Amino acid sequence: MASHRKSRPSGTRAAGIRTPALATAALTSMALFSQTAEAAPSGDGKPSLEEVEKKVDALYRQAESATEKYNAAEERTGKQRRQVDTLLDDVARRTDRLNKAREELGSFAAAQYRTGASVPDTATFLLADSPQDYFDQDQLMSRLTSRQKDAVDDYVTQQSATMKKRQEATRSLETLTETQDDLKTAKTTVQTKLASARELLSRLTAAEKARLAAIEKQQQEAADRKAAELAKQQAAAADQETSSSAASGSPSSGTSGSSSSGTSGGSSSAYATKAAKAIAFARAQIGKPYVWGATGPGSCDCSGLSQAAWKAAGVSLPRTTYDQVNAGTTVSLADAQPGDLVFFYGDVSHVGIYIGNGMMIHAPKPGAYVREESIYYGGESIIHSVVRPA
């Protein structure tokens, strides 16, 4: 990204993105089908189901990672275009003032021509590459009135300022062009990866698709069980906090994780109010399609959804997952509260909005729709961090 971007967070987990439902299920549930874990290509040269699944998984991860790069380049392009427009407007205003200064000097030259005084000197000045050098000559300076001298000074000042602004605008246009090239590259990468993934999946037989669907179902059940375990742990922690607060006589915020995050009961209540608005917005988007680079209202990608949801709550978030992960306070998974953002993979290329009980609302992947799902949809190892944005 450009220099204004925050640095991407580092992580020890494997880089990647959210895979398509069937491909993710196959990857995370291979142990359920140990007889194929070491599967080799078929005798006819056709890739095995496991090989296809791994390839599709990799393609979708690369596609979503490229999507975030596209989002970042698009954001930079918008900012740079506005900067260029401002500079060009400034150059236009300065050019207008320069022309007026030149016209005033021209009127002096015309007057001198009519009176027959100093025509060669004035004409030479108007044609000179460096007017100030010419004015340093005593013979011309002695012929200038105070008003003429002011006009000359204004002309030289306007000429210098206009030249600087033109140079600045030229540099900004060059930077804008580079960013637009990045945008095109990211867009091409996304389209290529998605087309390759679709082509691989289209080659699967009905039996292979049914087998992957069975794996997906078992993987989803395992993720739901894991979410239920987290919900029980958070409920137990909340009950313990309430009991401790009652024993000490201090008020309890009544929200799991608030004590460890360092917020008071009042600020926790304020956050809960905003989070409820963000979640309500996200829930209203369920069923809308994932479209890479989209921010609504009819479709969105993962970071577009989280940005729009928190905007509905009055909180401004950056456009990309790379920047959103730094736009708040990091908390532990055990302390996650509804409204928190859950980030995935080592390259932080996916995000969901936590809604409690180990569940989230997110825009999963191309070809899927915004939905509610366990934060363990791809296993616990892909969870990168949890961030409280307000």
C-alpha positions in Angstrom: 0.0 0.0 0.0 1.0 3.6 -0.2 2.8 5.3 2.7 -0.4 6.5 4.3 -1.4 3.0 5.0 -0.8 1.4 8.3 1.6 -1.5 8.3 0.1 -4.9 7.9 0.0 -6.8 11.2 2.4 -9.8 11.4 1.2 -13.2 12.5 2.5 -16.7 13.0 -0.4 -18.4 11.4 -0.5 -19.6 7.9 -1.4 -16.8 5.4 -4.6 -17.2 3.4 -8.3 -16.3 3.1 -11.6 -17.8 3.6 -12.1 -20.7 1.3 -15.4 -21.7 -0.4 -17.6 -23.7 1.8 -17.1 -27.0 0.2 -13.3 -26.6 -0.3 -12.8 -25.4 3.3 -14.9 -28.3 4.6 -12.8 -30.7 2.7 -9.5 -29.2 4.0 -10.4 -29.1 7.6 -12.2 -32.5 7.7 -9.7 -34.7 5.9 -9.1 -36.7 9.0 -12.7 -37.9 8.7 -11.8 -39.6 5.5 -8.4 -41.1 6.3 -8.6 -43.5 3.5 -8.1 -40.7 1.1 -5.6 -38.6 3.1 -2.7 -39.9 1.0 -4.6 -40.1 -2.2 -2.6 -40.1 -5.4 -3.7 -38.9 -8.9 -6.0 -41.3 -10.6 -4.6 -43.6 -13.3 -6.1 -41.6 -16.1 -4.1 -38.5 -15.2 -7.1 -36.7 -13.7 -6.3 -34.9 -10.4 -7.7 -36.6 -7.3 -10.5 -35.0 -5.3 -8.1 -34.0 -2.6 -5.8 -32.3 -5.1 -8.6 -30.4 -6.6 -9.8 -29.3 -3.2 -6.4 -28.1 -2.2 -6.0 -26.1 -5.4 -9.4 -24.5 -5.1 -8.7 -23.7 -1.4 -5.5 -21.9 -2.4 -7.2 -20.1 -5.3 -9.9 -18.7 -3.1 -7.5 -17.6 -0.4 -5.4 -15.8 -3.0 -8.5 -14.2 -4.5 -9.7 -12.7 -1.2 -6.2 -11.5 -0.3 -6.0 -9.9 -3.8 -9.5 -8.4 -3.1 -8.1 -6.5 0.0 -5.2 -5.3 -2.1 -7.8 -4.1 -4.7 -9.7 -2.3 -1.9 -6.6 -0.6 -0.7 -5.6 0.5 -4.2 -9.1 1.8 -4.9 -9.0 3.8 -1.6 -5.6 5.3 -2.5 -6.9 6.1 -6.0 -9.9 8.0 -4.7 -7.7 10.1 -2.3 -5.1 10.8 -4.9 -7.7 11.8 -7.5 -9.2 14.3 -5.1 -5.7 15.7 -4.4 -4.9 16.0 -8.1 -8.3 17.8 -8.7 -7.5 20.2 -5.9 -4.0 20.9 -7.3 -5.3 21.4 -10.9 -7.9 23.8 -9.6 -5.2 25.7 -7.7 -3.0 25.8 -10.9 -6.0 27.1 -12.9 -6.5 30.0 -10.4 -2.8 30.8 -10.3 -2.6 30.7 -14.1 -5.5 33.2 -14.2 -3.7 35.6 -11.8 -0.6 35.2 -13.9 -2.4 36.1 -17.1 -3.9 39.2 -15.4 -0.4 40.2 -14.3 0.9 39.6 -17.8 -2.0 41.8 -19.2 -1.1 44.6 -16.9 2.5 44.5 -18.0 1.3 44.4 -21.6 -0.6 47.6 -21.0 2.6 49.3 -19.8 4.4 48.1 -22.9 1.6 49.4 -25.1 1.7 52.8 -23.4 5.5 53.0 -23.9 5.0 52.0 -27.6 2.5 54.9 -28.1 4.8 57.4 -26.5 7.9 55.9 -28.2 9.7 55.4 -24.9 11.9 52.4 -24.2 10.1 50.1 -26.6 13.1 47.8 -27.0 13.7 47.4 -23.3 10.0 46.6 -22.5 9.7 44.2 -25.4 12.9 42.4 -24.4 11.5 42.1 -20.8 8.3 40.5 -22.0 10.1 38.0 -24.1 12.8 37.2 -21.5 13.1 33.7 -20.0 14.1 35.2 -16.7 12.4 38.6 -16.2 14.0 39.1 -12.8 17.5 38.9 -14.3 16.6 41.6 -16.8 15.2 43.9 -14.1 18.4 43.8 -12.3 19.8 46.1 -14.9 19.9 49.6 -13.6 18.9 51.3 -16.9 15.5 49.5 -16.9 14.8 49.8 -13.2 15.3 53.6 -13.4 12.5 53.8 -16.0 9.8 51.9 -13.9 7.3 53.7 -11.9 6.3 52.4 -8.5 3.1 50.9 -10.0 5.0 49.3 -12.8 7.5 47.8 -10.3 4.6 46.3 -8.3 3.2 44.8 -11.4 6.5 43.3 -12.3 7.0 41.8 -8.8 3.5 40.4 -8.9 4.1 38.8 -12.3 7.4 37.2 -11.1 5.8 35.9 -7.9 2.8 34.4 -9.7 5.0 32.9 -12.4 7.2 31.1 -9.7 4.2 29.9 -7.7 2.3 28.6 -10.7 5.4 26.7 -11.9 5.8 25.0 -8.5 2.1 24.0 -8.4 2.2 22.6 -11.9 5.2 20.5 -11.0 3.4 19.2 -7.9 0.3 18.4 -9.9 2.5 16.5 -12.4 4.0 14.4 -9.7 0.6 13.7 -8.2 -0.7 12.6 -11.6 2.2 10.2 -12.0 1.5 8.7 -8.6 -2.2 8.4 -9.5 -1.3 6.5 -12.6 0.9 4.1 -10.7 -1.9 3.4 -8.2 -4.4 2.9 -11.1 -2.0 0.3 -12.5 -2.0 -1.4 -9.1 -5.8 -1.4 -9.1 -5.9 -3.0 -12.5 -3.3 -5.7 -11.5 -5.3 -6.6 -8.3 -8.5 -6.7 -10.3 -7.0 -9.0 -12.9 -5.6 -11.3 -10.2 -8.9 -11.7 -8.4 -10.7 -12.4 -11.7 -8.1 -15.0 -12.7 -8.1 -16.8 -9.4 -11.9 -17.0 -9.3 -12.2 -18.2 -12.8 -9.6 -20.9 -12.2 -11.5 -22.0 -9.0 -14.8 -22.1 -10.8 -13.4 -24.2 -13.6 -11.9 -26.7 -11.2 -15.1 -27.1 -9.3 -17.1 -27.5 -12.5 -15.1 -30.6 -13.3 -16.3 -32.4 -10.2 -18.7 -35.2 -10.7 -22.1 -35.4 -8.8 -20.7 -38.1 -6.6 -17.6 -35.9 -5.7 -19.8 -32.9 -5.0 -22.0 -35.0 -2.7 -19.0 -36.3 -0.9 -17.7 -32.8 -0.3 -21.1 -31.7 0.9 -21.0 -34.5 3.5 -17.6 -33.3 4.7 -18.9 -29.7 4.9 -21.8 -30.8 7.0 -19.6 -32.6 9.5 -17.2 -29.7 9.6 -20.0 -27.2 10.3 -21.3 -29.4 13.1 -17.8 -29.4 14.6 -17.5 -25.6 14.3 -20.9 -25.2 16.0 -19.9 -27.4 18.9 -16.7 -25.3 19.3 -18.8 -22.1 19.3 -21.1 -23.6 22.0 -18.1 -24.3 24.2 -16.9 -20.7 23.9 -20.4 -19.5 24.7 -20.4 -21.6 27.9 -17.0 -20.3 28.9 -18.1 -16.7 28.4 -21.3 -17.2 30.3 -19.5 -18.7 33.2 -17.0 -15.8 33.2 -19.9 -13.3 33.2 -21.6 -15.1 36.1 -18.4 -15.1 38.1 -17.9 -11.4 37.4 -21.4 -10.7 38.5 -21.0 -12.7 41.7 -17.7 -11.0 42.5 -19.2 -7.6 41.9 -22.2 -8.3 44.1 -19.9 -9.6 46.9 -17.7 -6.5 46.8 -20.6 -4.1 46.4 -19.3 -2.7 43.1 -21.5 -2.5 40.0 -21.0 -5.0 37.3 -21.0 -4.2 33.6 -22.7 -7.5 33.0 -20.7 -8.1 29.8 -18.1 -10.7 29.5 -14.6 -9.4 29.0 -15.2 -5.8 30.1 -13.0 -6.0 33.2 -10.0 -7.3 31.3 -10.4 -4.7 28.5 -10.1 -1.9 31.1 -13.5 -0.2 30.4 -15.8 1.1 33.0 -19.4 0.0 33.3 -20.6 3.3 31.6 -18.2 3.0 28.7 -19.1 -0.7 28.3 -22.8 0.2 28.2 -22.0 2.8 25.5 -20.1 0.3 23.5 -22.9 -2.3 23.8 -25.3 0.3 22.4 -23.2 1.0 19.4 -22.5 -2.7 18.9 -26.2 -3.4 18.9 -26.7 -0.9 16.0 -23.8 -2.4 14.1 -25.1 -6.0 14.5 -28.6 -4.9 13.5 -27.3 -3.5 10.3 -25.2 -6.6 9.6 -28.1 -8.9 10.3 -30.2 -6.9 7.8 -27.6 -7.8 5.2 -28.0 -11.5 5.6 -28.8 -13.1 2.3 -27.1 -10.5 0.2 -24.3 -11.8 -2.1 -20.6 -11.5 -1.5 -19.1 -9.4 -4.3 -15.4 -8.6 -4.1 -14.7 -4.8 -3.8 -18.3 -4.0 -3.0 -19.5 -2.0 0.0 -23.2 -2.1 -0.4 -26.1 -1.6 -0.5 -26.9 -4.6 -2.6 -23.7 -6.6 -2.1 -20.4 -6.4 -0.2 -17.2 -8.1 0.6 -16.1 -9.0 4.1 -14.4 -5.7 5.0 -17.1 -3.7 3.2 -19.7 -5.3 5.5 -17.8 -4.6 8.7 -17.1 -1.0 7.6 -20.8 -0.3 6.7 -22.1 -2.0 9.9 -20.0 0.2 12.2 -20.7 3.3 10.1 -24.4 2.6 10.9 -23.4 2.8 14.6 -21.6 6.1 14.0 -18.1 4.7 14.0 -15.8 5.3 11.0 -13.6 2.3 10.1 -10.9 2.1 7.3 -11.8 0.2 4.1 -9.5 -2.8 4.3 -8.9 -5.6 6.8 -5.3 -4.6 7.0 -6.2 -1.3 8.5 -9.4 -2.3 10.4 -7.3 -4.7 12.5 -5.4 -1.6 13.9 -8.6 0.5 14.3 -9.4 -0.4 17.9 -8.3 -2.3 21.0 -7.2 -5.9 20.7 -8.9 -8.3 23.2 -8.6 -12.0 23.8 -11.0 -14.4 22.2 -12.4 -15.3 25.6 -13.2 -11.7 26.2 -14.9 -11.1 22.8 -18.1 -9.1 23.0 -20.9 -8.7 20.5 -19.8 -6.1 17.9 -16.1 -7.0 18.1 -14.3 -7.7 14.8 -12.8 -11.2 14.4 -9.9 -11.4 11.9 -8.7 -14.5 10.2 -5.5 -15.9 8.7 -1.9 -14.7 9.1 -2.3 -12.1 6.4 -5.5 -10.7 8.0 -7.5 -11.2 4.8 -10.9 -11.9 6.3 -13.1 -10.4 9.0 -16.4 -11.1 10.6 -18.6 -9.3 13.2 -18.9 -11.2 16.4 -22.5 -11.5 17.7 -22.0 -13.6 20.8 -22.1 -17.3 21.6 -19.1 -18.1 19.4 -21.0 -16.9 16.3 -20.5 -14.1 13.8 -22.0 -12.5 10.7 -19.7 -12.2 7.7 -19.6 -12.1 3.9 -17.8 -15.5 3.4 -16.6 -15.8 -0.1 -17.4 -15.3 -3.8 -20.5 -17.2 -4.8 -21.8 -17.2 -1.2 -24.1 -14.8 0.7 -23.8 -12.9 4.0 -24.7 -15.3 6.7 -24.4 -16.1 10.4 -21.7 -18.7 11.1 -19.4 -20.1 13.8 -16.1 -18.2 14.2 -14.6 -21.7 14.0 -15.8 -22.3 10.5 -12.3 -23.0 9.3 -10.8 -24.2 12.6 -9.4 -22.3 15.6 -6.0 -22.0 14.1 -7.0 -19.5 11.4 -8.4 -17.0 14.0 -5.9 -14.2 13.9 -7.2 -11.7 16.5 -10.2 -9.9 18.0 -10.5 -6.1 17.9 -13.0 -3.8 19.6 -13.5 -0.9 17.3 -15.1 1.7 19.6 
